[in-house]
């Protein structure tokens, strides 16, 4: 099968290779998926750069993807052959991810993809979709609540904004450019903050008449934690965080958090417990079945263009999500 891989960590142009790799046959409880699209997330790029060091052998990158089940192992219903599916944790704690024509993995990691949902969208569910769903769940967002989504046009942020809106919440989002602001407006969001040119705290206080938002969904704790000090989060508010550009100590002003009963929730989508995983997978698929979500997926890169794709994700040059077309004829 055609696949992309790296044998050591480093820059995309220096370590990524495209060529032939063997297809892995499914064992007990496993399925083999013929992939159509492979999703590329910032975490995939960081893994290749070195956040998850290569210990031995090769890594076929990417945890997300979508395609059709081609074969099943013992203990898996043969009726699943031909089923459209999306993938989660394809390359988490495993060497072979979705940047290939085929992937073999445990059957429950290949989730039924509703007929009306494209493979392009399906390839963005594993990390962006599940992270967004869990973030909104932890934020306890309900009707008439308000939420600040940091990075509203990111893969996660765009889905989180839509899911919060579907629950009846008012959504305020930060974006980094006029093009990204227009993407949010096109999706029906009006409360947009260009964080590079205006004060996020001032704008949130203005938009909420000084009350602050009920929840913050945050992609970079190192730059957003200070918003609580500035009155952005209302008393009894929930701060939900799924990432940080600073991996070590991040200052937190206890005196600003404790008296207002602010709660802080960290989570890693790769490590959801079984109950949370089942709830998020089922809840996300229900939204797909109901056709609630809009999807912004950039035109697919060919497998041979994986270096350019990784570099675009690194630069933050992708609106929405980036994918590889692993089934495209050479």
Buried (B, 14 or more C-beta within 10 A) or exposed (E): BBBBBBEEBBEBEEBBEBEEBEBBEBEEBBBBBBBBBBBBBBBBBBBBBEEBEBEEEBBBBBBBBBBBBBBBBEEBEEEBBEBBBBBBBBBBEBBBBBBBBBBBBBBBBBBBBBEEBBBBBBBBBBBBBBBBBBBBBBBBBEEEBBBBBBBBBBBBBBBBBBBBBBBEBBBBBBBBBEEBBBBBEEBEBEBBBBBEEEEBBEBBBEBBEEEBBBBBBBBBBBBBBBBBBBBBBBEEBBBBBBBBEEEEEBEBEEEBBEEBEBBBBEBEBBEBEEEBBEBBBEBBBEBBEEEEBBBBBBEBBBBEBBBBBBBBBBEBEBBBBBBBBBBBEE
